[in-house]
Amino acid sequence: MTAVIIVIHLILAIALVGVILLQRSEGGGLGMGGGGGGMGGFMTGRAAANMLTRATAVIAALFMLTSLSLAILAGGDRESRSILDQPPAAVEQEPAEPEGPSAPLAR
């Protein structure tokens, strides 16, 4: 299941990059979205821009959906644990005073 969603996610990412690069920016950019100077074209400049904007929005929404589903699937098998639910760990304490005088080391 995860592998299928990852493949769809990658296809959407590539499509999103392609659709964004096709859009005409203020500076011109790649601007291959149609809308040349002639009236005999398939789409006018405004129609091509509207179509590319809608396509970008749809692909971006699908990309976010696959991102969320992958995040949910990745963390779904974990159980939530709190540090407050665990019993306190046994702490070894050192005695405050030495037990007796220490003997000098014999050489």
C-alpha positions, -999 to +999 in steps of 0.1 A: +000+000+000+028+024+009+047+017-022+017+025-044+012+058-026+049+067-030+047+060-067+016+082-070+033+109-049+064+109-071+042+112-103+023+141-087+056+158-078+069+156-113+035+168-128+035+197-103+069+208-114+060+205-151+027+225-147+044+252-127+072+255-153+046+258-181+030+288-165+039+322-179+055+344-152+058+382-153+093+380-167+083+355-194+099+323-179+094+292-200+059+304-209+050+275-231+014+276-219+000+288-253-015+321-259+005+333-288-002+366-306-025+350-332-062+345-328-062+311-345-046+292-316-062+265-296-066+286-265-062+322-257-036+334-232-062+339-205-078+305-210-045+287-209-035+306-177-068+297-160-064+260-170-029+258-158-038+276-125-066+251-119-044+222-128-017+234-104-043+237-076-057+202-082-023+186-084-011+205-053-041+193-034-035+157-044+001+160-035-008+173+000-033+144+003-007+118-005+018+135+018-007+133+047-016+097+040+021+087+039+027+104+072-003+086+087+008+053+074+044+058+086+033+065+122+003+042+123+020+012+138+035+031+167+017+031+201+017+064+219+036+062+251+041+088+279+070+090+302+045+095+330+030+060+324+063+043+331+072+032+367+101+051+382+135+036+376+154+022+405+183+046+413+214+032+430+224+056+457+259+059+470+263+058+508+267+093+523+296+082+545+323+056+539+316+024+558+349+024+577+384+038+575+403+027+545+435+007+550+466+019+534+476+000+503+503-026+509+533-026+486 
